[in-house]
Amino acid sequence: MPERQKLVEVDHIRVEFGKKKHPFVAVDDVSFDIYKGEIFGLVGESGSGKTTIGRAIIRANPLAAGEIRLNGKRISGKLTPAEDRQVTRDVQMIFQDPMDSLNERAKVGYIVAEGLYAPGRHYTEEQRREMVDKALQDVGLLPEFASRFPHEFSGGQRQRIGIARALVLNPQFIVADEPISALDMSIRAQVLNLLAKLQKERGLTYLFVAHDLSVVRFICDRIAVIHKGKIVELAESEELFAHPLHPYTKALLSAIPQPDPIAERSKKLLVYDPACHNYTEEKPFWSEVAPGHFILANEPELEQYRKEL
């Protein structure tokens, strides 16, 4: 089996907000790799730091420590103008709320083409129009929609416009920040299927941020679980569902609604209590308990987890 190529490397990053003397640490010592062509899921409750990591990758949140690399080249910290333009082309983001992420005063054609007007990108108006038309068609919208305003579209169509805006620059990597959480249940599956289709057709790589494990199981190849700014477990999707080890992962899985009413009424909802860990003497560390299955734990916990496997 050929070795997979690392596209994105997140290396011991730390993100802080607020005053320097007393900062709020949103993300603390987080590391993971995303391989070319895969969909990597990042799951956790609200405020866990998952969106902060996504925004750090697109350079919206500066790092207090650590490094982020794309194709082996550093994209965090201070870059030259040329390097910054290249990162903007290669890394794009699909935002959570399609109602707020689109400029209501601009027509769809300009919204999708906005990145094509950036310095260093010399396109004619005809070339821009052709690229916008193709991006709209790729997400299932008609080219004539370019002359309309966002308020003329439904929530699902708006999110497709947001996806087209991310696609028009032909990026290598896309951060999808809870792209379906603001949509009606009836159209969530359509957007998920569209993202999966585009990933296969264009060879894209995604970081898929979500709080719903049932969604990431459907679309993601690997899943990392984050709690209060630290990743506590990482494994392939089916492995994580078949053998969840960390108490927080088990709590998230127990909250997934069951389609069977009888099973839903009889299931036991688990509540994660950080006090269940005894880290006073032995601190936790990142360890591989099974091939491709990583967990944050100390030595006594690792022995217990290995027995569970």
Disulfide bonds with the S-S distance in Angstrom:
none
